[in-house]
Amino acid sequence: MTSSGFGSTSLMTRSMAWAIICFLVLPISIVFAVSVTDRPYLSLPRDGVSLQYYGNLVTSQAWLSSILHSLIIAVASTAIAAVAGTLCAIGCWRLSNRASNIIRLVMLMPIMVPTIVYALGIYQFWIDLRLIDTYTGVIIAHAVTGIPYVVITVSTALAGFDPRLEQAALNLGASMAQTLRLVIIPNILPGVISGVIFAFIHSWDELVIVLFIAGRGVFTLPRRMWDGINEHLDPTMAAVAAVLVLITLGLLFIDIAIRARRAR
Amino acid sequence: MTAPAARPMPSLPRGLHFSATGRYWLLIMPALAMMVVFYLYPISRVLWMSVTEPQPGIDNFALLATSASIQRMLMTTARISIITTLITLVLAYVVSYVLVHSSERVQRWMFLGVLVPLWISVLVRAFAWFVLLRREGLINNTLISTGLIDTPLSLIWNETGVMIGMVHYMLPFGILPIYANMRDIDQRCIAAARGLGATRGVAFRKVFLPLSTPGVVGAGILVFIFSLGFFVTPAILGGGKTLMIAEYIKVQILEIVRWGVGTMLAATLLIVIGGLLAVLSRIVDLRKLFGAG
């Protein structure tokens, strides 16, 4: 008998699994093909490939300013989420009692609660505080909703960290700040970096909150893509999408490389 | 402040000093304070507004029983979410099953195929499906030029289009919990069943399938919850014709400015999801499911 128990899967099951993986991956690749079209509308290239829409993208004031807006917001909100989330995860990890378990669950709320619910609440709150259509408003909202990603990745990293190392540092006279900076953070750095990447992507890609609390003053990239798809559809959208896919792949490979190094 | 003698604390007091526990609370405070002020408080205002706007009472919630258009929209939301979840689970099960039974090298490639879409912007994914599915889109054009059909298929701005896009978005969220559960199944159980004379099919049905149920339930509720409140993909692929709750809420608030109805629907969504999570927490560890061990 070649297969003991379930050591192998049938060819049909394996083919189905790969077909599903193709369903996941292939549709995304379509944006590359459309982005080099020589036509004035969304279609595959007919008579030859053209880079005109990438040209449009790099010379368009509108797209560039949206990229800048998104970048500022993502960097600032990620920085806040990374610091707050990392400290919180460390605190919960050391306490590890009932209260800290509840806090960790609360920190997961932004992932579990639909963004639309939060968007209404923050919209109302920002009207009161006059933070509608301001960088501060969007940065705070993105930072709060980015914290869960940092808490998750840092908690995972801490699960593999020996708490006695921290105790040793404290017993040798290191202050809390020194222990954090010299012992804990370096050991969980890969987890922190993963969290940073996730929080960054979260802000960079966030649309629903922005639809409510931002206007013409803070016009992020997802907001412009949203308008592009709904109003003036041209292949520049495909060029934007293609660039975003490439950037995401780059970040993914950085993350994989970091994880691989940690695993070694 | 005196430190409770939980552990010897040999370090000299410097400036402000806290007990060991107090210091860890200090680390938690910034995130907790942000979460309370900028997250929990705004959400509680939504809940409050749902019973006070335009006047105090449960008039808004009565609409759930009386408004035909709201009921229709809720049915659409439920139908799309349930079908999306079922399709996602079946596909996720197949991928997870093959994943746990593959060599490490195959696993790496398959995982890449699962993780890449997870990381790609949701707008990019919805846009890609838009390009493929619309009337003069790539699928219709290809089918027409090869002569397989002569009128374009309606693949977009209906429930079919929304479901295709949603299953595509949800699949990684289905695969990861099911895979995590299957990985922990002791393969010797199946070997034992086979040794005792069970055929492959019987061993799968009677041993593997029941053991993998917790993962399927966890993934199912996770995907269902995400589907219920999903905005971007249904809005783009539904084109305003297939209206799900998130988009309906957005229209209520931003276009017709009916805060009462909008917040009531948001509160309803929150209550339904809270209930599902309460059920879920009895079956699986939520923190584990969402990745925070």
Interface residues (C-beta under 8 A of the other chain):
Chain A: S4 G5 F6 G7 S8 T9 T13 R14 M16 A17 W18 I20 I21 C22 F23 L24 V25 P27 I28 I30 V31 V34 L42 S43 L44 I80 V83 A84 G85 L87 C88 I90 G91 C92 R94 L95 S100 N101 I103 R104 L105 V106 M107 L108 M109 P110 I111 M112 V113 P114 T115 I116 V117 Y118 A119 L120 G121 I122 Y123 Q124 F125 I140 A141 A143 V144 T145 I147 P148 V151 I152 T153 S155 T156 A159 Q167 L170 N171 G173 A174 S175 M176 I201 W204 D205 L207 V208 L211 F212 P222 M225 W226 I229 N230 M237 A238 A241 L244 V245 T248 L249 L251 L252
Chain B: R7 P8 M9 P10 S11 L12 R14 T21 R23 Y24 W25 L26 L27 I28 P30 A31 L32 M34 M35 F38 Y39 L40 Y41 P42 I43 S44 R45 V46 M49 L91 V94 V95 Y97 V98 L99 H101 S102 M110 G113 V114 L115 V116 P117 W119 I120 S121 V122 L123 V124 R125 A126 F127 A128 W129 F130 V131 L132 L138 N141 H168 L171 P172 Q187 R188 I190 A191 A193 R194 R200 A203 F204 F208 I225 L228 G229 F230 F231 V232 I236 I245 A246 I249 K250 I253 L254 G262 T263 A266 L269 L270 I273 L277 L286 R287 F290 G291 A292 G293
